């Protein structure tokens, strides 16, 4: 065309504008097709175009569209980062929870990088895998210092937050859990003490999607959260909207802890302590009521209630990898107790049987080592590796958890009775 028209008059010329792109590309054609398509078929919600929606509905539509695109694009030629400023703005709680769940799913299920800023505390119970980033630059510094804090156990992480990071109260957390559970059908919660508890419980619940395990940084916080949850759930209307159950689970410690049982909460929430029991040579793990006057109890932590063989293997691996020479030699002076159903290290019913007097006397060195917080986490991760490779594991703890929540069989069906 350019050549032909110049034969008529050489002053004609098809040329690009100055400083503009000179060649037509596939992207240009695609953009025009998209523009033409959506001008004829604009997105509607309840027969209204998106630009006619309220600000909250527009924010909801924005996240819904992003989810629809990113969850359906199975193969993408480049990584995608979805960044949203305050997804909760102008939304009521009923819409906030599903939207934050979609953002969580984009990260965990579809491997998209999601970056958000938010003032909404309710996002924390939803966030299984996430980090809080703190950026700081002092006047004398050239570079910005970035610190990250894992939300896997954010209430434990809170102890090392900088002074200018504040999380809202337990009251807001309890309100968020109740609101979330009212908006999602049949969601069950286990509120536990720490991050290693969470690892063991999530491994036990593997395959059950309607469970959330939330560590809250100690027995005191579990008890406090139980009180804040139980009073609202004693209201019949709130309880009727809440289809799942909440188990607040604490260790049986050597020191008794006072727990005030709240008013009847319609069977929706309860606080129990984990306990190993032996009766007529039958060993079991039970979730018992908090302590009562004159009631017998024995110190029990979740590490006492695992599959003994897998726990022994996990401890052995971590001692070989992290222990010093003295500890490795000491551990070799014990043999595995094949006659036990619990995974206890302490006491007469221990998985460790000393081979000589030196092992018997110095067992406390092994106990001190495995009680270190970082070592406990490494043992927990090794234990999960063992259970993944050995599915025929002891079911004492699993039986009690399933019994509490009404999981009726190995196919993880929930009883609705």
N, C-alpha and C positions, 0 to 999 in steps of 0.2 A: 504493500500500500504506500509506504513512504517513497519507494522508488517510482511508482507509477504516477503519483500526484506531482512529484518534482518534474516529470516530463511535461506536465501541463504548465506549471509555474514553479520555478526552483525556490521561490520564497516560502512555499509550503514545507512544513517539517514536523513529523511526529517525534517529539523529543521530551525527555524528562524535565521536570521543573528543577531549578537549581537547588542543590543540597537535598534532593529527594532520591529515593531508591530508584535505580535505573531499570531493573528487571522485574517482570511479573513472576511471582513465585506461587507454589502450591498453597502456601499459607494465605496469600491474598485471595485466592479463589475460595478457599475454605471459609475465610472470614465473611466473604460476601454471601456465601450459601447460608451460613449460620444467621447472618443479619436478616436475610430474606425469610428464612424459616421461622424465626421467632417473631418477626413482624406479623406473620400470618397466624402463628400459633403461640401467643403469649401464655406464660404460665398463669394458671388460675387456681385459686383456693376458695372452695365453696362458691364457685361461679363468679368470683371477683378477681380482677387482675391484681397482681402482687403489689403494684404501686398504689392500690386503693386500700391496702390492709393497714391495720394499726402498727405502731412501731414494734410492739412485742411480736405480732404475727409476722412482720417482715424479718425480724431477727430469727424467729423459728424457721421461716422458709429458707433463709440464707444457710442455716446449718443443715436443714433437710436436703437442700440441693447439693451442698458440698458432700454430704454423706452418700447421696444417690450416685453421684459421679465417681467418687473415690472408692466406694465399695463394689462398684460394677466393673471398674477398670482392672481386669485381672493381670494384664501385661502392660506395663508402662515403660516407655523408653527412657525415663529419667525419674529420679526421686522427687517426691512432692512434699512440700511443707505447707500445712494448713495453719494459718495464724489468725486468731480471732480475738478481738479486744472485748472483754466482758460479755461472754455469751449469755449471761443471765439478765442483762439489762431489759427492763420493761416486761419481763415474763413473770407469771405467777409460778408458785412452787410446783404445781402439777405439771407444768411444761418444762421447768428447769431440769428436773431429774432425768426425764427421757432424753433431753438434748445433750446433757453431759454424758449420759451413757453411750450415746452415738459417737461422741468425740472419743470416749474411752475405747469403743469397739474399733474405730478407725486406727487407733494406735496399736491395740493388742491383737486384733483379729486380721486387720488388713495391712499392718506394718507401715502405716503412714506416720510421718512426724507431725505431731500436733503441738502447737505453741499457743497458750492462752494467758491472758491476764484476767484476774477475777478477784472480786471482793466477797464472793459467796462461799461461806463455810460449808454449805451442803455438798459441795463437790468432793470433799475429802472422803466420805464413806464410799463413794463410787470409784475413786481412783485406786486401782490395784497396782499400777506401775507408773510412777511419775516422780518428778523432781521439782523442788522449789529452788529457784536460782536467785541469789542475792548479789547485786552489783554494788560495789563501793569504790569510790575514788577519793583519797585524801588530797588535801591541797598540795602537799609536797610530792605526791606520786605522779609519775608520768603515765602509767598504765592503769586500767581499771581492773580491780581484783574481783573475780567471780567465784563464789562459793556455791556448792550444790548440796541439797539435803534430800534424802530419799523419803518419799511418802509411804513406802512400804510399812514403816513403823514410825510415823511422823511424831507421835507423842513422846517416843524415846529420843528422837532426833532433836526435839524441841529444847532439850537440855543444853545443846551446844549452838543454838541460834544466836546470831548477833543481837545486841540490845534493841535494835530498831525493828525487829521482826516480832509481831505479836499475833497469836492465834486467839480466836474468840473462845468463850467459856465452854465448859462441858454442857451447859444448858442448851447452847446453840447446836452442839453436836447431837444431843438427844433429840431435839426438834427436827433436825435434818434426817436422822435415821427413821423417825416415825413418818415424816412426810414422804420419804423415799418409799417406805414399805407400804404406804397407803396407795401410792401411784403404780407400784409394780406388784403383780399378783403372785402370791405364794413364795415370797422371798423370806428366807430364814437367816438368822444371824447367830454367830457365836462371838461374844465379846470376851476376849482373853487377855492375859497379862502382858505377854511380850512377843517379839517377832519370831523367836524359835517355836513358841507355841503355835503361832500362825502357820509356820512351815509344816509342822507335823499334822495339824488339823486339815490344812488344804490338801496335803498328800493323801490323807485318809478319805477326804471327800472328793477325790479326783473322779470326774465324770458327772458330778452333780452341779448343774449350772445355777440352781436357785439358792445357793448358799453364799453368804459373805462372812469372812472371818476378819475381825477388827481387833488388833492389839492396841491397848490403851496405856501401856507404860506402867504396869504394876497393879497389885491387888487393890490398893486404895482407890484407884481410878475406876476399876471394874465395879466396885461397890458403889461409888458415887454415881456412875452412869446408870447402874441398876435402879437406884432411887429415882433418878430423873426420868427414866423410861417407864417405871411401873405406875407412877401416879397418873399420868395422862391415859395409860391403857386401862386404868380402873374405870374410866368412863365408857359406858356401854357403846355409845355412838362411835367413838374413836376405835374401840376394840373391834367392832363389827366391820370397820373399813380396813382392818389390819388382818390379812389372810395368813400370814406366816407366823413364826414363833421366834423368840429371842432367848438364847441361853447365855447367861453371864457366868463364865466358868473361872474359878479360882483354884489355886493350889491349896492343899491342906498343909499349912505351915506349922512349925514347932510352936509358934506363939499364936494363941487364939485371937481372931479378929472379930470384933462385934459387928454384926449385920442386923439392921432393923428391917424386918420383913414389911413390905408395903401392903396397902390394901389389896384386896382381891383384884387381880389384873386380867380376869377372864381367861386365864390359861395362856396368855400371849407372851409373858416374860417371866423368867424365874432366875434365881441365883443359886448355883450349886457349887460344891467343892468336889474335886476329883479325889477318889479314895480307892486304894487297893484293899481287897478283903479276901480272907481265906476262911472257909467254913466247911467242915467235914471233908477236908483235903480238896475242896473245889475252890479254885482261885478265880476272882472276878474283879473287874473295874466298875465302880459305881459312882454316880453323881448324887451325893448326899446333900441334905439340907445344911445350911450353915450351923455352926456349933451350938449345942445346947448344954445346959448345966448337967454334968455327970455323964455326958455322952463320950464313949470311947472313940478315939481317932488316932491315926498314925500318919506321920509326915509323908506326904505324897506330892510329887511334881509330875508333869506330863512325861518326862523322860523315864519315869518308873513304869509307864503303862504301854510301852512300845513292844514291837516284836523283839524278843531277847537276842536271837541270833543276828538279826540285822543291826541292832544297836551295838552289840559286841563288835561286829565287823567294822562299823563306822568309827567307834572309839579306837579300835586297833589301828585303823588307817591314819587317823589324825595324830595319834601318838607317834607313829612311824614317820609322819611327814613334818610334824611341828614340835614334837618333844625332844628333849636333850638326850644324851646317851644314857644317863642314869635312869631316866623315866622309861626309855625303851627296854633297858635290861630288867627294870623292876616289873614291867607289864608282862614280860616273858615268864615271870615266876608265878603267874596265875594261869589257870585253865578255865575254859568255859563250862559253866554249870548247865548241863543238858536236862536237868530235872526241874527247871523253873519255868513258870509262865510269864513272870514279870521281867522287866528290864532294869531292875534296881542295881545300883552299885553299892550302896550302903546297906548295913544290916545283915542278918543271918541268911535271908533269902536273896542273896546277891548272885549276879551272873558271873562273878569272879570268885573262883575257889583258890585260895593261896596254896602253893606247893610246899612252902617252908615257912618258918617262923619269921624270917626277915620280911617276906611278902606280907604276912599278917600284920606286922608292926607298922610297916611303912605304906600301907594302902592309902592313907590320908593324902599322900603326895599325888596320887592319881586323881583322887576326889577334888583336890584343890585345882589341879590342872583343868579338868573337864568342866569346872564351874566358872571358869573365866568366860566372860560374855562373848568374846571373839571366837574362842574355841568351841563354845556351845553352838554357835552359828555354823561353824565348819562341820561339826559332828552332825548337825541336823541335815545339812546338804548332802553329806556322805550317806546318811541314813536313807534319804530319799532316793539316791542312786541305787542303794541296795534293794529297796522295795520295788523300784522300777524293773530290776532284773530278776526279782524273786517275788512273784505275785502270791505265792502261798504263805502269806504272813499271818501272824497271830491276830485274832479278831476281838480281843477283850475290850479295847478302847473303841474300836469301830462298832461293836455290838451295842455298847451303851449309848454312843452318839446316835446311831440309827434308831435305837429304841426310843430315845427322847423325842426325836423329830418324826417318828412314825414312818421311817423308811422300812418297807416290809420285806424286801428280798434283795438278792445279789444284783438284780437288774436296776436297783436304785429307784424303785417305784415308791411314791409317797402315799401313805395311807390318808384318806380323807375322812375317816371316821372320827 
